[in-house]
Amino acid sequence: MSKHTHAFQAEVARLLHLVTHSLYSNPDIFLRELISNASDACDKLRFEALADPSLYEDAPNLEIRVTFDKAAKTITITDNGIGMSEAEAIEHLGTIAKSGTRDFLQRLSGDQKQDAQLIGQFGVGFYSGFIVAERITVESRRAGLPPEQGVRWSSDGSGAFDTETITRAARGTSVILHLRDDASEYLNRWKLKSIIGKYSDHISLPILMPQEAWDKDKGEYVLRDEWEQVNAASALWTRPKKDISAEQYIEFYKNLSYDSEAPLAWSHNRVEGSTEYTQLLYIPAKAPFDLWNRDKRGGVKLYVKRVFIMDDAESLMPAYLRWVKGVIDSADLPLNVSRELLQESRDVKAIRDGNTRRVLSMLEDLAAKDRLPEGEAWEALSDDDKARAQEEAGRYTRFWAEFGAVLKEGLGEDMANRERIARLLRFASTRSDTPSVSLADYKARMKDGQKAIYYLTADTLAAAKNSPQLEVFRQKGIEVLLMTDRVDEWAMSFLHEFDGVPLRSVAKGAVDLGELQDEAEKKDCATSFL
C-alpha cells in the first residue's frame, strides 16, 4: 500500500523542535523512555488478555529486546506487547492525546531538568528518541489483527510523518532509531547495557540483548544470534528490602514519577492480615505543577498479583495525599477490578486506610528529625549518628514548603486522623517569620493563665504582622500564629482544639484573655471590634 503523509499536530511540532535542540541535559534518557513505553505496551496486553487470552497468539512470554547495527547506524527497541493499528499509530505518535496539552506547552521553560520531567509526566517520552536520532521508524501490529494489517510509521521530526500498511508476523512494536553522526557512542553493547542497568533494571519484564563474541578476522566484537537478559526483571517492590540499595529505590522513584530529584523519604512494606498487599510509597521533594488539580490523582499505581491494572487509582489515597507517589500490589483484589469496584471494595478501604497511616508515619518521622539535637544530646551522638542527623535535618521543612498547604485539607477530609495531621502543621507566628512553629511548640510556651491558642488569618505575612488586632497580644507577650495560605480559614474551621486547648481566631470578635487582662483592657479590646 502506498505511503500517506500526515502533518504533526502543531503542539507536537513545537515539542519536537524543543527535543531536537537539546532539551534533555542527559541524552541517555531516551533509552529509559522507550523501554518504559515498551513495558507499558506489554502491561496493556497482559491486562486486555485477561478478557481475551487469544491476544497472546503463539507468544505468551512477554519481553523487550534491544539491539543495534553499527553498519546501518541504528538502535532497535522491540516489544511483543499490545502493538498498534495504523489509526492508533497516527493518533498516538502524531498527536499528544492528553487534556491539558496547551498547559503543558506553556510550562515548558527551557530549564532542561524541569522540562524533561514534564515530558515524562505528560506521556510523550517517545519523542525523546529524536535526541539521538535523525529519523525514527516504527513498525507495529496490534494484537488480534492479521499479519497483513501491520503499520510502518516514519518521520525525521521536521513537521510531518509517513504511514503505510506492512505485513508483520509478530505482534507488538519495533522502534528503530536512525542515529545522528554525533550519537555513534550508543552503537556499543556495553554503553546500552549500562544505561539499561541504571534506569531500567527494575522493569518486571526481561530485557534482552544479543551476546557479543570476538571476531578474529574483523578484529572486533560482533553480535551473535544468542540473546542475554541484561536486567534483574523482578519488580523492585517484590524483592526483599535487604536486597535493595538506596540508589535502587531512588532510581525506581525517578522512573516512576519522572522526577529528576531524589525523594525525601520512602517506605516499603508487606502488609499481612485480612487484606494482603505490598506498598512502596514515596514522599517527593518537589511539588508537581498540577498540585492544586484535585482531579489529577495519578500518584499511585495499582497492581494485582504483579499485573498492572491502572496508574491513577484515586481510591487508594485520600485527596489531601494526592502528591504521594508509589506502587500498591494487592494479593486479594480480582484481576478484572474496575474503578466502580475500587470505590465499593472493603479491601480497597483497608488498603487506603493503611496507606494513609503509613504516609502520616513517614511525615511524623521526618518532623521528629527536622531539627538537630542540641547541647549534651548532640555531644552524646557518634560521628556517624551526627552525620545522619545532619543529612535528615531540614527535610520536613522542605516538605512543608512544597506540600504543607495541601496537607491542611486533611483537617476537613479525614476526621479519623485529624489529631495526627494537626501535630504535623507548621505556622509562622509573632515569634517566627518562617513556618516552623508547631501547635505543640506553641502550647509548650503558653503563658501562665493563657486559656487558648490564638491565630490570625491574612492574605500575606506582612498583612498579618501589621494587623491592629495583634496589638494587645504584643503588649501581653502572647504569641499568635500567623496563617497566610488560602486554605487556612476553611481548614481551621474543623480544628477546634489541640491537645485539650481551644483554638481562637483573634479576628473574630473581641478576644477574652481571661486573667491576663484587667477589666479596663477587656473593655478597650471589646470597643476596638465595634
C-alpha positions in Angstrom: 0.0 0.0 0.0 1.3 3.5 -0.8 2.5 5.9 1.8 0.4 8.6 3.4 1.9 11.8 4.7 0.4 13.5 7.7 1.3 16.8 9.4 2.1 16.7 13.1 -0.3 18.3 15.4 1.0 21.9 16.0 1.9 21.1 19.6 3.9 18.0 18.6 5.9 20.0 16.1 6.8 22.5 18.8 7.7 19.7 21.1 9.9 18.1 18.5 11.7 21.4 18.0 12.5 21.6 21.7 13.6 18.0 21.9 16.0 18.2 18.9 17.5 21.3 20.4 18.9 19.5 23.4 16.0 19.7 25.8 17.5 16.9 27.8 20.7 17.6 29.7 21.3 13.8 29.8 20.7 12.2 26.4 20.9 8.7 27.8 17.3 9.2 29.0 16.0 8.3 25.5 16.5 4.6 26.2 14.8 4.8 29.5 11.7 6.4 27.9 11.5 3.9 25.1 11.9 0.9 27.3 9.3 2.3 29.7 6.9 2.7 26.7 7.6 -0.9 25.7 6.9 -2.1 29.2 3.6 -0.2 29.2 2.7 -1.9 25.9 3.3 -5.3 27.5 1.3 -4.3 30.6 -1.6 -3.3 28.4 -1.5 -6.6 26.5 -1.5 -8.6 29.8 -4.5 -6.6 31.0 -6.5 -6.9 27.8 -5.7 -10.6 27.6 -7.4 -11.2 31.0 -10.7 -10.9 29.0 -9.3 -12.3 25.7 -6.4 -14.8 26.1 -6.2 -15.3 22.3 -4.4 -11.9 22.1 -1.3 -13.7 23.2 -1.4 -15.6 19.9 1.5 -18.0 20.0 3.8 -15.9 22.1 2.7 -15.8 25.8 6.1 -14.8 27.2 6.4 -11.0 27.2 9.8 -9.5 26.6 11.7 -6.4 25.4 14.7 -6.7 23.0 17.3 -4.0 22.4 19.9 -4.4 19.6 22.0 -2.2 17.3 23.6 -2.3 13.9 26.8 -0.4 13.5 26.8 -0.5 9.7 23.2 0.8 9.5 23.8 3.2 12.5 20.5 2.0 14.1 19.3 1.1 17.6 16.1 -1.0 17.7 13.8 -1.5 20.7 11.2 -4.2 20.2 8.4 -5.4 22.4 5.8 -8.1 21.9 3.1 -6.1 23.7 -0.3 -4.8 22.6 1.0 -3.2 19.4 -0.8 -0.5 17.3 -3.1 -0.4 14.3 -2.4 2.3 11.7 -5.1 4.5 13.2 -3.6 4.1 16.6 -0.1 4.9 15.3 -1.4 8.1 13.7 -3.2 9.0 17.0 -0.5 8.1 19.5 2.6 9.2 17.5 1.2 12.2 15.7 -0.7 14.0 18.4 -0.5 14.5 22.1 -3.7 12.8 23.1 -3.9 14.5 26.5 -6.2 17.1 28.0 -4.0 20.0 29.2 -1.7 20.0 26.1 -1.7 23.7 25.9 -0.9 24.0 29.7 1.9 21.5 29.1 3.5 23.6 26.4 3.0 26.8 28.3 5.0 25.3 31.2 8.0 24.3 29.0 10.5 26.8 30.4 13.8 26.0 28.8 15.1 24.6 32.1 16.4 21.2 31.0 15.7 19.2 34.2 12.3 20.7 34.7 11.2 20.2 31.1 12.5 16.6 31.0 10.3 15.9 34.0 7.2 17.5 32.3 7.7 15.5 29.1 7.6 12.3 31.1 4.6 13.4 33.2 2.6 14.0 30.0 3.4 10.7 28.5 5.2 12.0 25.4 8.6 10.3 26.1 8.5 8.7 22.7 9.8 11.9 21.2 12.9 11.8 23.3 14.2 9.4 20.6 14.9 12.4 18.5 17.6 13.5 21.0 19.9 10.9 19.3 18.1 10.1 16.0 17.8 12.0 12.8 14.9 9.7 11.8 12.7 7.3 13.6 10.9 4.3 12.1 8.2 2.4 14.0 6.8 -0.9 12.8 3.9 -2.4 14.7 0.9 -4.7 14.6 -1.9 -4.7 17.1 -2.6 -8.0 18.9 -5.6 -9.7 17.3 -5.1 -8.2 13.9 -3.9 -10.3 10.9 -0.2 -10.0 9.9 -1.1 -8.0 6.7 -2.5 -5.2 8.9 0.8 -4.1 10.3 1.8 -0.4 10.1 5.1 1.4 9.4 5.4 5.0 10.8 8.4 7.1 10.0 9.5 10.7 10.5 12.6 12.9 10.6 10.9 15.1 13.1 10.6 18.1 10.8 6.9 18.6 10.9 5.4 15.6 9.1 5.3 11.8 9.3 4.5 8.9 6.9 2.4 5.8 7.4 2.0 2.7 5.3 0.5 -0.7 5.7 3.0 -3.6 6.0 2.9 -7.3 6.7 4.3 -8.0 10.2 4.2 -11.6 11.5 4.9 -10.8 15.2 2.5 -8.7 17.2 4.0 -5.7 19.1 6.2 -2.8 18.2 9.7 -2.1 17.0 11.1 1.4 17.3 14.1 1.9 15.0 16.3 4.9 15.7 18.5 6.1 12.8 21.2 7.8 14.8 22.8 11.1 14.1 26.5 11.1 13.4 27.2 12.7 16.8 25.4 9.8 18.6 27.5 7.0 17.4 28.7 6.3 21.0 25.4 4.4 21.5 26.3 1.8 18.9 28.1 -0.1 21.7 26.7 -3.0 23.7 28.4 -2.0 27.0 27.1 1.5 26.7 23.5 0.4 26.1 23.7 -2.3 28.8 25.0 0.1 31.4 22.1 2.6 30.6 19.6 -0.3 31.0 21.2 -1.3 34.3 21.0 2.3 35.6 17.5 3.2 34.5 15.5 0.1 33.7 16.8 -2.7 35.9 13.5 -2.8 37.8 11.4 -3.4 34.8 9.5 -6.6 35.6 9.9 -8.0 32.0 13.1 -9.5 30.7 15.1 -7.0 28.6 17.3 -9.0 26.2 20.3 -8.0 24.2 22.3 -10.1 21.7 25.6 -11.6 23.1 28.9 -10.5 21.7 31.8 -12.6 20.5 35.3 -11.7 19.4 35.8 -12.0 15.6 39.4 -12.6 14.8 39.1 -11.8 11.1 37.4 -8.4 11.7 39.4 -7.7 14.8 36.3 -6.6 16.8 33.4 -7.8 18.8 30.4 -8.9 16.7 26.8 -9.6 17.8 25.7 -13.3 17.9 22.2 -14.8 17.5 22.1 -15.7 21.1 20.2 -13.4 23.5 21.1 -12.5 27.0 18.9 -11.0 29.7 20.5 -7.7 31.0 18.1 -6.6 33.7 17.0 -8.2 37.0 13.5 -8.4 35.6 11.8 -8.5 39.0 9.5 -5.7 40.1 11.5 -3.8 42.7 8.7 -3.9 45.3 8.6 -7.7 45.2 12.2 -8.0 46.3 13.3 -8.3 50.0 14.2 -4.8 51.4 17.6 -6.1 52.4 18.5 -6.7 48.7 17.6 -3.2 47.5 20.0 -0.3 47.8 19.1 3.3 48.5 20.3 4.1 45.0 17.9 1.5 43.5 15.0 2.9 45.5 15.8 6.4 44.3 16.2 5.3 40.6 12.9 3.5 40.7 11.2 6.6 42.1 12.7 8.7 39.3 11.4 6.3 36.7 8.0 6.0 38.4 7.5 9.8 38.9 9.5 11.4 36.0 11.1 13.5 38.8 14.8 14.4 38.5 15.2 14.9 42.2 15.5 12.2 44.8 12.5 11.7 47.1 12.6 13.0 50.7 11.6 9.6 52.1 10.1 6.2 51.2 8.5 3.3 52.9 8.5 -0.3 51.6 6.2 -2.8 53.4 4.5 -6.1 53.1 1.1 -5.9 54.9 -0.4 -9.1 56.0 -3.8 -9.8 57.7 -7.3 -9.8 56.4 -6.1 -7.8 53.4 -2.7 -8.6 52.0 -0.7 -6.2 49.9 2.7 -4.7 49.3 3.1 -0.9 49.4 6.1 1.2 48.2 5.3 4.8 48.9 7.5 7.9 48.3 7.3 11.5 49.6 8.6 13.7 46.7 11.0 16.6 47.3 9.2 18.9 44.8 5.5 19.6 44.2 4.2 18.8 40.7 3.0 21.7 38.6 -0.6 20.5 38.9 -0.6 20.0 42.7 -3.8 22.0 43.1 -5.7 20.0 40.5 -7.7 17.7 42.8 -8.9 15.7 39.8 -5.3 14.7 38.9 -4.7 11.7 41.1 -2.1 9.6 39.2 0.4 9.3 42.0 -0.1 5.6 43.0 -0.1 2.7 40.5 -2.2 -0.3 41.3 -1.0 -3.9 40.6 -2.9 -7.1 41.3 -0.6 -10.1 41.8 2.1 -8.1 39.8 -0.3 -7.4 36.9 -0.5 -3.7 36.2 -4.2 -2.5 36.5 -4.2 1.3 36.5 -1.9 4.2 37.2 -4.5 6.7 38.6 -6.2 4.6 41.3 -7.5 7.6 43.3 -9.4 5.2 45.7 -6.1 4.2 47.2 -5.1 7.5 48.7 -7.2 10.4 50.1 -7.2 13.7 48.1 -5.0 15.6 50.6 -2.2 13.0 50.0 -2.6 13.1 46.2 1.1 14.1 45.8 2.3 10.7 47.2 4.0 8.5 44.6 4.3 4.8 44.7 3.0 1.3 43.9 0.4 -0.9 45.6 0.4 -4.6 44.7 -2.7 -6.4 46.1 -3.0 -10.2 46.5 -6.7 -10.0 47.2 -8.4 -7.8 44.5 -9.7 -9.5 41.4 -7.6 -9.1 38.2 -10.7 -7.7 36.4 -11.1 -5.0 39.0 -13.0 -1.9 37.8 -13.0 1.7 39.0 -16.5 1.2 40.3 -15.4 -1.9 42.3 -12.5 0.0 43.7 -14.8 2.6 45.2 -17.0 -0.1 46.8 -14.5 -2.7 47.9 -13.9 -3.3 51.6 -10.3 -4.5 50.7 -9.6 -1.2 49.0 -10.8 0.8 52.0 -8.4 -1.2 54.2 -5.6 -0.5 51.7 -6.4 3.2 51.6 -6.5 3.4 55.4 -3.2 1.5 55.6 -1.6 3.8 53.1 -2.8 6.9 54.9 -1.4 5.7 58.2 1.9 4.8 56.6 2.3 8.3 54.9 1.5 10.1 58.2 4.0 7.9 60.0 6.6 8.9 57.4 5.8 12.5 57.9 6.0 12.2 61.7 9.4 10.6 61.3 10.6 13.4 59.1 9.2 16.0 61.5 10.9 14.4 64.5 14.3 14.5 62.8 13.9 18.0 61.3 15.9 19.8 64.0 19.3 18.8 65.2 19.7 17.8 68.8 21.3 20.4 71.0 23.8 20.5 73.9 24.5 17.3 75.6 22.2 15.3 73.4 24.3 16.4 70.4 27.6 15.6 72.0 26.4 12.2 73.0 26.0 11.2 69.4 28.6 9.2 67.5 30.2 10.8 64.4 28.1 8.5 62.2 24.9 9.5 64.0 25.8 13.2 63.8 26.3 12.8 60.0 23.0 11.0 59.7 21.2 13.7 61.7 22.7 16.5 59.6 21.5 14.7 56.5 18.0 14.3 57.8 17.6 17.7 59.3 15.6 20.2 57.3 13.8 17.6 55.2 10.4 18.2 56.9 10.9 21.9 56.4 11.4 21.2 52.7 8.3 19.1 52.6 6.2 21.7 54.4 7.2 24.4 51.9 6.1 22.2 49.0 3.0 20.4 50.3 2.0 21.9 53.7 -1.0 23.8 52.3 -2.4 20.6 50.7 -1.8 18.6 53.9 -4.1 21.1 55.7 -7.0 19.8 53.6 -6.9 16.7 55.7 -8.3 18.6 58.7 -11.6 18.7 56.9 -11.4 15.5 55.0 -10.0 12.9 57.4 -11.7 13.1 60.8 -10.0 9.8 61.9 -6.5 11.2 61.5 -7.3 14.9 62.3 -5.2 14.9 65.5 -2.2 13.4 63.8 -2.4 15.9 61.0 -2.7 18.7 63.5 0.6 17.7 65.0 2.2 18.0 61.6 1.1 21.5 60.9 3.6 24.3 60.9 2.9 28.1 61.0 4.6 31.4 61.1 3.9 33.4 64.3 4.6 36.7 66.0 7.8 35.0 67.2 8.9 33.5 63.8 8.5 34.7 60.3 9.2 31.2 58.9 6.5 28.5 59.1 8.4 26.5 61.7 6.0 26.7 64.7 4.0 23.5 65.6 0.9 23.6 67.7 2.9 21.6 70.3 5.6 24.2 70.3 3.0 26.9 70.8 1.4 25.0 73.7 4.7 24.4 75.4 5.4 28.1 75.7 1.9 29.4 76.5 1.9 32.0 79.3 0.6 31.0 82.7 -3.1 31.7 82.8 -3.4 31.6 78.9 -6.5 29.6 78.0 -6.3 29.3 74.2 -4.1 29.0 71.2 -4.6 32.2 69.2 -4.3 32.6 65.4 -4.8 35.2 62.7 -5.5 34.6 59.0 -4.5 37.1 56.4 -3.6 37.2 52.7 0.1 37.8 53.3 2.6 37.6 56.2 3.1 41.4 56.0 -0.6 42.0 56.3 -0.9 39.6 59.3 2.1 41.2 61.1 0.6 44.7 60.6 -2.8 43.8 61.8 -4.0 46.1 64.7 -5.7 43.1 66.2 -2.2 41.9 67.4 -1.5 45.0 69.5 -3.0 43.7 72.8 -1.2 40.3 72.3 2.1 42.0 71.8 1.6 44.1 74.9 0.9 40.9 76.9 3.7 38.9 75.2 1.2 36.4 73.9 2.3 34.5 70.8 -0.2 34.5 67.8 0.0 32.0 64.9 0.0 33.8 61.5 -1.7 31.9 58.7 -1.5 33.0 55.1 -2.5 30.0 53.0 -5.8 30.2 51.1 -6.9 27.0 52.7 -6.3 28.2 56.3 -9.6 29.7 57.2 -11.5 26.7 55.8 -9.2 24.2 57.4 -9.2 25.8 60.9 -12.9 25.7 61.0 -12.5 21.9 61.5 -9.8 22.2 64.2 -11.5 23.5 67.4 -8.9 22.4 69.9 -5.4 20.9 70.1 -4.4 18.6 73.0 -7.2 19.9 75.1 -6.6 23.6 74.4 -9.2 25.5 72.3 -8.1 27.5 69.2 -9.3 31.1 68.9 -9.2 33.4 65.9 -8.2 36.9 67.0 -10.1 38.3 64.0 -13.5 37.0 65.1 -14.9 39.4 67.7 -13.4 40.5 71.0 -10.9 38.0 72.5 -11.1 37.4 76.2 -7.7 36.8 77.6 -9.1 35.9 81.0 -6.9 36.7 83.9 -4.2 38.0 81.6 -6.4 41.2 81.1 -7.8 43.5 83.7 -11.4 44.8 83.2 -10.3 48.1 81.6 -8.3 46.2 79.0 -11.2 43.9 78.2 -13.4 46.9 77.7 -10.9 48.6 75.4 -10.5 45.4 73.4 -14.2 44.9 73.0 -14.6 48.5 71.9 -12.0 48.1 69.1 -14.2 45.5 67.4 -17.3 47.7 67.3 
